Each structure stands twice: as C-alpha cells, then as structure tokens.
Amino acid sequence: MYRQVAGNLCRYHAVCVIGYDAGYWIAKNSWNSSWGIQGFFLIRYGECGIDTQFPFDYPASVMLQPGATIP
C-alpha cells in the first residue's frame, strides 16, 4: 500500500482509480502488470491529496470483457 514517507512534494503521475475498500483506493498504474499487484496498487484515502487535490472523472458505464478479473 502506498504511503508517503519523505519530503513534502508528491510525485505527479496519472493513474486510474478503479475502486475502493475500507480506507484505501484501488488504482491501476500505466506501467505493466509486472509492477505492484499485477499493475494495480492501493493508496490510503488522503495520501498525497489523491481525493482532495486532483480531479476524479466518473464514466457513465464500465464494461469488462467476458472472463476479465480485477485483482
């Protein structure tokens, strides 16, 4: 799970927040599936202003391909 531990400037990097669970966002990184949790990572609510300083865009709908899974 991502947690800022040093410095006061967070890195600016675009990710796709795909869901949430108790206390954290589930995000998909733009790198590949060998990074993090098969290309996904967890970030606590409020870390680096992810849920207060940066815009969220909500799609009208989401369709998964048959058999697709989200870790």
Secondary structure, DSSP 8 states (H G I E B T S, - for coil): -B---S-S-------EEEEEETTEEEEE-SS-TTSTBTTEEEEETTGGGTTTTS-----S-----TT----
